[in-house]
Amino acid sequence: MERNVMGELNMHRAAGTKPNFSDIARRHGLDRHTVAKYWREGAEAGDRRSERESAFERVRPVVEAKAQLPGMTKRAVYELLAHRYGDPPLPGYGAFTAWCRRQGIAFGRAAAPEAHPRFETPPGRQLQFDWKEGMRLVDAEGEVHEFSVFTATLGYSRRHVFIPTRSRTTDDLLACLLATFRTLGGAPEELVTDNMPAAVAVGGGRRRRSERVERFVREAGCRLVLCRPRSPETKGKDESANRFLSRLSAYAGEFSGWEGLLECVARVERRSNEEPNGTTGVPPAALFMREKEALRPIGNMRLLESMVGDVSVQTVPPTMLVRAAGRQWSVPRRCIGRRVAVVAMPGGQVRVRMGGEEVAVHDASGAAGPIVYREEHYMEALDGKRWADGDIRAAARANLDLLDALGGGGAE
């Protein structure tokens, strides 16, 4: 380095020009005062250290041989040198790394990276799905919501569907798939997923598909395709949904109750379909207009609903309660007077849909009594009542506790 600086300064001397010390120092990694000293004192300024042979030259063959081994690091080689060739003592590790850099010695010959070429499918061919697990958000009232999000992505358009759930059972999976078909207005040729327990049992090195899921998929007019083990990139288009769902963290403290959380997820889903995709350069919503035409008609809807659970269609009364599995279950206030589909799942859940939207989910296993209100639904019912003026949450809690004490039911 010193020889390079001196050579450049000598060129300026020969040309009769004064060099820019700061510029030369920046390019050669020196202090500008050092460059100025070289300019003033000429060849006498250097201590000629750069002309001395490095102490590492005597072990160069060892370094070059070890550097070729896969996964080898500079630190590992240096420690070996210090142990076996340290008499006389070698310079420090920093000097070793600088010497290797000057000599162009690269370490740890990496194995050729595995290629993951992009795999495109024609319109209507494929829908990839998975769970985004272990999500946790605190709402405006300080209530902690722990949930997962079912994610589904069409292979051609990258159209996303996000559905939050409190669990990841087979009941949840079938309900989410049916809701996805309804949202998309059709079904693809194949559904692609990994070894999620809701669809696949793994044991003894073998994978066994859930007969219930297989039959549901078949009746919907699709076929189920499982990713190769430890190869989630085969459904990478749906994995990209995690990037959008990470935006949910910004809504912490900005929503109220489960209904508010559903609205936040719906907003993220809408934006994910409006923004241009990084691969296609086109918003998924725009490409979906073409792909929708290629989707197959959904199979026998009544049969699919019956496979998901026991379905009934009801008009919501002013009490905001619907009937299923021998009990009454609350729904949001906006459902009053509207027709809803109530599904009693085999696993004990009760799901209520209005139009294409899932408006309420109850867990029968954790409920007691013939009437079950969600606290946020009861708060909506009290809103505007004169006797409930003030702290509506406290009034809702007090009345639900009283209802529970009387044996009439309570809150989830």
C-alpha positions as CSV (number, residue, x, y, z in Angstrom):
1,M,0.0,0.0,0.0
2,E,2.8,2.4,0.9
3,R,4.5,1.7,-2.4
4,N,1.3,2.5,-4.2
5,V,0.9,5.8,-2.4
6,M,4.5,6.8,-3.0
7,G,4.2,5.9,-6.7
8,E,1.1,8.2,-7.0
9,L,2.9,11.0,-5.2
10,N,6.0,10.6,-7.4
11,M,3.7,11.0,-10.4
12,H,2.5,14.3,-9.0
13,R,6.1,15.4,-8.5
14,A,7.0,14.6,-12.0
15,A,4.0,16.5,-13.3
16,G,4.6,19.5,-11.0
17,T,1.1,19.3,-9.5
18,K,0.1,19.2,-5.8
19,P,-1.9,16.1,-4.8
20,N,-5.2,16.1,-2.9
21,F,-4.0,14.5,0.4
22,S,-7.6,13.8,1.6
23,D,-8.6,12.1,-1.6
24,I,-5.5,9.9,-1.7
25,A,-5.9,9.0,2.0
26,R,-9.5,8.0,1.4
27,R,-8.7,5.7,-1.5
28,H,-5.8,4.0,0.2
29,G,-7.3,3.8,3.7
30,L,-4.7,6.1,5.3
31,D,-4.7,9.2,7.4
32,R,-4.3,12.4,5.3
33,H,-1.5,13.5,7.6
34,T,0.4,10.3,6.8
35,V,0.0,11.1,3.0
36,A,1.2,14.6,3.6
37,K,4.3,13.2,5.5
38,Y,5.1,11.0,2.5
39,W,4.8,14.0,0.2
40,R,7.2,16.1,2.4
41,E,9.8,13.4,3.2
42,G,9.6,11.3,0.0
43,A,11.1,7.8,0.1
44,E,12.6,8.5,3.6
45,A,9.1,8.5,5.1
46,G,8.4,4.8,4.7
47,D,9.8,2.3,7.2
48,R,9.8,-0.2,4.4
49,R,7.7,-2.7,6.4
50,S,5.7,-3.6,3.3
51,E,8.8,-5.0,1.7
52,R,9.4,-7.4,4.6
53,E,8.1,-10.9,4.0
54,S,5.0,-11.7,6.2
55,A,5.5,-14.3,9.0
56,F,2.6,-16.2,7.4
57,E,4.5,-16.9,4.2
58,R,6.3,-19.8,5.9
59,V,2.9,-21.6,6.5
60,R,1.3,-20.5,3.2
61,P,1.0,-24.2,1.9
62,V,-0.9,-25.2,5.0
63,V,-3.2,-22.2,4.9
64,E,-4.1,-22.7,1.2
65,A,-4.7,-26.5,1.8
66,K,-6.9,-25.9,4.8
67,A,-8.8,-23.1,3.2
68,Q,-10.1,-25.4,0.5
69,L,-12.0,-27.6,3.0
70,P,-15.8,-27.1,3.0
71,G,-17.0,-24.9,5.8
72,M,-13.5,-23.9,6.9
73,T,-13.1,-20.5,8.6
74,K,-10.2,-18.2,9.0
75,R,-10.4,-18.4,12.8
76,A,-10.2,-22.2,12.7
77,V,-7.1,-22.1,10.5
78,Y,-5.4,-19.4,12.6
79,E,-6.0,-21.4,15.8
80,L,-4.4,-24.4,14.2
81,L,-1.4,-22.3,13.0
82,A,-0.9,-20.7,16.5
83,H,-0.9,-24.2,18.0
84,R,1.3,-26.1,15.6
85,Y,3.5,-23.3,14.0
86,G,3.6,-20.7,16.8
87,D,7.4,-20.9,17.4
88,P,8.4,-18.2,16.8
89,P,5.0,-16.6,17.7
90,L,2.9,-15.6,14.7
91,P,1.3,-12.1,14.4
92,G,-2.3,-11.7,15.7
93,Y,-5.5,-12.8,14.1
94,G,-6.2,-9.4,12.6
95,A,-2.8,-9.5,10.8
96,F,-3.7,-13.0,9.5
97,T,-7.0,-12.0,8.0
98,A,-5.4,-9.0,6.4
99,W,-2.7,-11.2,4.9
100,C,-5.2,-13.7,3.6
101,R,-7.2,-10.8,2.0
102,R,-4.1,-9.5,0.3
103,Q,-3.1,-12.9,-1.0
104,G,-6.7,-13.6,-2.2
105,I,-7.1,-16.8,-0.1
106,A,-10.8,-17.6,0.2
107,F,-12.1,-19.9,2.9
108,G,-14.8,-22.6,3.2
109,R,-15.5,-23.7,-0.4
110,A,-19.2,-23.7,-0.2
111,A,-21.3,-26.3,-1.8
112,A,-23.2,-25.2,-4.9
113,P,-26.4,-23.7,-3.6
114,E,-29.6,-25.7,-4.3
115,A,-31.5,-24.1,-7.2
116,H,-35.1,-23.2,-6.6
117,P,-36.4,-22.1,-10.1
118,R,-39.7,-20.4,-10.1
119,F,-42.5,-22.7,-11.0
120,E,-45.5,-21.2,-12.7
121,T,-48.9,-22.8,-13.2
122,P,-51.7,-21.9,-15.6
123,P,-54.8,-20.2,-14.4
124,G,-57.0,-22.3,-12.2
125,R,-54.5,-25.1,-11.7
126,Q,-53.2,-24.7,-8.2
127,L,-54.1,-23.3,-4.7
128,Q,-51.4,-23.4,-2.1
129,F,-52.4,-23.2,1.6
130,D,-50.9,-23.3,5.1
131,W,-51.2,-21.8,8.6
132,K,-49.4,-18.8,9.9
133,E,-49.1,-20.0,13.5
134,G,-48.5,-18.6,16.9
135,M,-49.7,-15.0,16.3
136,R,-50.4,-12.8,19.3
137,L,-52.0,-9.3,19.5
138,V,-53.2,-7.1,22.3
139,D,-56.3,-5.1,21.6
140,A,-57.3,-1.6,22.8
141,E,-58.8,-2.9,26.0
142,G,-55.6,-4.9,26.9
143,E,-57.1,-8.3,26.0
144,V,-54.6,-10.7,24.5
145,H,-55.6,-12.5,21.4
146,E,-53.7,-15.7,20.5
147,F,-54.6,-17.0,17.0
148,S,-53.4,-18.5,13.7
149,V,-54.2,-17.4,10.2
150,F,-55.2,-19.8,7.4
151,T,-53.5,-18.5,4.3
152,A,-54.3,-19.6,0.7
153,T,-52.8,-18.3,-2.5
154,L,-53.7,-19.1,-6.1
155,G,-50.6,-20.1,-8.1
156,Y,-51.3,-18.0,-11.3
157,S,-52.6,-14.7,-10.0
158,R,-51.2,-14.8,-6.4
159,R,-54.6,-13.9,-5.1
160,H,-54.5,-14.3,-1.3
161,V,-57.2,-15.3,1.2
162,F,-56.5,-14.9,4.9
163,I,-58.8,-16.4,7.6
164,P,-57.9,-16.0,11.3
165,T,-58.7,-19.0,13.6
166,R,-58.3,-19.8,17.2
167,S,-57.2,-23.4,16.6
168,R,-55.8,-25.5,13.7
169,T,-58.0,-28.6,13.8
170,T,-59.3,-30.6,10.9
171,D,-62.7,-28.8,11.5
172,D,-60.9,-25.5,11.1
173,L,-59.1,-26.6,7.9
174,L,-62.3,-27.8,6.2
175,A,-64.2,-24.7,7.2
176,C,-61.4,-22.5,5.9
177,L,-61.2,-24.4,2.6
178,L,-64.9,-24.1,2.1
179,A,-64.8,-20.3,3.0
180,T,-61.9,-19.9,0.5
181,F,-63.9,-21.6,-2.3
182,R,-66.8,-19.3,-1.6
183,T,-64.5,-16.2,-1.6
184,L,-62.9,-17.2,-4.9
185,G,-66.1,-18.3,-6.5
186,G,-64.7,-21.6,-7.6
187,A,-62.2,-24.4,-6.9
188,P,-58.8,-25.1,-8.5
189,E,-57.6,-28.4,-9.9
190,E,-55.2,-29.1,-7.1
191,L,-54.6,-28.0,-3.5
192,V,-51.0,-28.0,-2.3
193,T,-49.8,-28.1,1.3
194,D,-47.2,-29.6,3.6
195,N,-47.5,-32.0,6.5
196,M,-49.9,-30.0,8.6
197,P,-51.4,-32.3,11.3
198,A,-55.0,-31.2,10.3
199,A,-54.5,-33.0,7.0
200,V,-51.7,-35.5,7.4
201,A,-50.6,-37.9,10.1
202,V,-46.9,-38.7,10.1
203,G,-45.5,-41.8,11.7
204,G,-42.9,-44.5,11.1
205,G,-41.4,-42.5,8.3
206,R,-44.7,-42.5,6.4
207,R,-47.4,-39.9,5.7
208,R,-51.1,-40.8,5.9
209,R,-53.6,-38.4,4.6
210,S,-56.8,-37.7,6.5
211,E,-59.6,-39.6,5.0
212,R,-62.0,-36.8,5.9
213,V,-59.9,-34.2,4.2
214,E,-59.3,-36.4,1.2
215,R,-63.0,-36.9,0.7
216,F,-63.9,-33.3,1.1
217,V,-61.3,-32.2,-1.4
218,R,-62.5,-34.9,-3.9
219,E,-66.1,-33.8,-3.5
220,A,-65.0,-30.2,-4.1
221,G,-63.7,-31.3,-7.5
222,C,-60.0,-31.0,-6.5
223,R,-57.1,-33.3,-5.7
224,L,-54.7,-32.9,-2.7
225,V,-51.0,-32.6,-3.4
226,L,-48.4,-32.8,-0.5
227,C,-45.1,-31.1,-0.7
228,R,-42.0,-33.2,-0.5
229,P,-40.7,-33.5,3.1
230,R,-38.5,-30.6,4.1
231,S,-39.2,-28.8,0.9
232,P,-41.6,-25.9,1.7
233,E,-40.3,-24.0,-1.3
234,T,-42.7,-26.1,-3.4
235,K,-45.5,-23.9,-2.0
236,G,-43.4,-20.7,-1.8
237,K,-46.1,-18.5,-3.3
238,D,-48.2,-19.0,-0.2
239,E,-45.1,-18.7,2.1
240,S,-44.9,-15.1,0.8
241,A,-48.2,-14.4,2.6
242,N,-46.2,-14.2,5.8
243,R,-44.6,-11.0,4.6
244,F,-48.1,-9.4,4.5
245,L,-49.3,-10.9,7.8
246,S,-46.3,-9.4,9.6
247,R,-48.0,-6.1,9.1
248,L,-50.6,-7.1,11.7
249,S,-48.1,-6.3,14.5
250,A,-48.7,-2.6,13.7
251,Y,-52.4,-3.0,14.7
252,A,-51.5,-3.8,18.4
253,G,-53.8,-1.7,20.6
254,E,-55.6,-0.4,17.5
255,F,-58.6,-2.7,17.5
256,S,-61.3,-4.0,19.8
257,G,-62.2,-7.6,20.4
258,W,-62.2,-10.5,17.9
259,E,-64.4,-8.6,15.5
260,G,-61.9,-5.8,15.3
261,L,-59.1,-8.4,14.7
262,L,-61.1,-9.9,11.8
263,E,-61.4,-6.4,10.3
264,C,-57.6,-5.9,10.6
265,V,-56.9,-9.2,8.9
266,A,-59.4,-8.4,6.1
267,R,-57.6,-5.0,5.6
268,V,-54.2,-6.7,5.3
269,E,-55.7,-9.3,2.8
270,R,-57.2,-6.5,0.7
271,R,-54.0,-4.6,0.5
272,S,-52.0,-7.8,-0.3
273,N,-54.2,-8.2,-3.4
274,E,-54.0,-4.6,-4.4
275,E,-50.3,-4.2,-4.4
276,P,-48.3,-5.2,-7.5
277,N,-46.7,-8.7,-7.0
278,G,-42.9,-8.8,-7.0
279,T,-42.8,-11.5,-9.7
280,T,-45.6,-10.7,-12.0
281,G,-45.5,-6.9,-11.5
282,V,-49.3,-6.9,-11.5
283,P,-51.7,-6.7,-8.5
284,P,-53.1,-10.2,-7.8
285,A,-56.7,-8.7,-7.9
286,A,-56.1,-7.8,-11.6
287,L,-54.7,-11.2,-12.6
288,F,-57.5,-12.9,-10.6
289,M,-60.1,-11.5,-13.0
290,R,-58.5,-13.8,-15.6
291,E,-57.9,-16.8,-13.3
292,K,-61.4,-16.7,-11.9
293,E,-62.8,-17.8,-15.3
294,A,-60.5,-20.9,-15.2
295,L,-61.7,-22.1,-11.7
296,R,-64.0,-25.0,-11.6
297,P,-67.5,-24.8,-10.3
298,I,-67.6,-25.8,-6.6
299,G,-69.0,-29.3,-6.1
300,N,-72.2,-30.0,-4.3
301,M,-72.3,-27.1,-1.8
302,R,-74.8,-28.7,0.5
303,L,-72.8,-31.9,0.6
304,L,-69.6,-30.0,1.4
305,E,-71.3,-28.0,4.1
306,S,-72.6,-31.3,5.7
307,M,-69.1,-32.7,5.6
308,V,-67.8,-29.6,7.4
309,G,-70.6,-30.0,10.0
310,D,-74.3,-29.9,10.8
311,V,-75.6,-26.8,8.9
312,S,-78.8,-24.8,9.5
313,V,-79.9,-21.5,8.0
314,Q,-81.6,-19.1,10.5
315,T,-82.8,-15.5,10.8
316,V,-81.1,-13.7,13.7
317,P,-83.5,-12.4,16.3
318,P,-83.1,-9.3,18.4
319,T,-81.5,-11.4,21.1
320,M,-78.5,-11.9,18.8
321,L,-78.7,-15.7,19.5
322,V,-78.7,-18.6,17.0
323,R,-79.4,-22.2,17.8
324,A,-77.0,-25.1,17.3
325,A,-76.0,-28.3,19.1
326,G,-78.7,-27.8,21.7
327,R,-77.6,-24.4,22.8
328,Q,-77.9,-20.7,21.8
329,W,-74.9,-18.8,20.5
330,S,-74.3,-15.1,20.1
331,V,-73.6,-13.3,16.9
332,P,-72.7,-9.6,16.2
333,R,-75.4,-7.0,16.4
334,R,-75.2,-6.2,12.7
335,C,-76.6,-9.7,12.0
336,I,-80.0,-9.0,13.5
337,G,-82.7,-9.7,11.0
338,R,-80.2,-11.3,8.6
339,R,-80.1,-14.9,7.3
340,V,-77.0,-16.8,8.6
341,A,-75.7,-20.3,8.1
342,V,-74.9,-22.0,11.5
343,V,-72.5,-24.9,11.3
344,A,-72.1,-27.2,14.3
345,M,-68.6,-28.9,13.7
346,P,-67.9,-32.5,14.7
347,G,-65.1,-31.3,16.9
348,G,-67.4,-29.1,19.0
349,Q,-67.0,-25.7,17.3
350,V,-70.0,-23.6,16.2
351,R,-69.3,-21.4,13.2
352,V,-71.7,-18.7,11.9
353,R,-71.5,-17.2,8.4
354,M,-73.4,-14.3,6.9
355,G,-73.0,-14.1,3.2
356,G,-69.4,-14.9,2.4
357,E,-68.2,-13.7,5.9
358,E,-67.6,-15.8,9.0
359,V,-69.1,-13.6,11.7
360,A,-68.7,-15.8,14.8
361,V,-66.9,-18.9,16.1
362,H,-67.7,-20.5,19.4
363,D,-66.0,-23.4,21.2
364,A,-68.7,-25.7,22.6
365,S,-66.1,-27.6,24.7
366,G,-65.4,-24.5,26.8
367,A,-68.9,-23.2,27.1
368,A,-71.4,-23.9,30.0
369,G,-75.2,-23.5,30.1
370,P,-77.7,-23.3,27.3
371,I,-76.9,-19.7,26.3
372,V,-73.5,-18.6,25.4
373,Y,-72.6,-14.9,24.7
374,R,-69.2,-13.7,23.5
375,E,-68.4,-10.7,25.7
376,E,-67.9,-8.4,22.7
377,H,-71.3,-9.3,21.3
378,Y,-73.0,-8.6,24.7
379,M,-71.2,-5.2,24.8
380,E,-72.7,-4.4,21.4
381,A,-76.1,-5.4,22.7
382,L,-75.7,-3.0,25.7
383,D,-74.5,-0.1,23.7
384,G,-77.1,2.6,23.8
385,K,-79.0,1.2,26.8
386,R,-79.6,4.0,29.3
387,W,-79.1,1.7,32.3
388,A,-75.7,0.6,30.9
389,D,-74.3,4.1,30.5
390,G,-70.7,4.4,31.7
391,D,-68.4,1.5,31.6
392,I,-70.1,-0.8,29.1
393,R,-67.5,-3.5,29.5
394,A,-68.0,-3.6,33.3
395,A,-71.8,-3.7,32.8
396,A,-71.5,-6.5,30.3
397,R,-69.3,-8.5,32.6
398,A,-71.6,-8.0,35.5
399,N,-74.7,-9.1,33.6
400,L,-72.9,-12.1,32.1
401,D,-71.7,-13.2,35.6
402,L,-75.3,-12.9,36.8
403,L,-76.6,-14.9,33.8
404,D,-74.0,-17.6,34.6
405,A,-74.9,-17.7,38.3
406,L,-78.6,-18.2,37.3
407,G,-77.6,-21.2,35.2
408,G,-78.6,-19.5,32.0
409,G,-75.2,-19.4,30.4
410,G,-72.3,-17.0,30.3
411,A,-69.4,-15.6,28.3
412,E,-66.6,-17.4,26.5
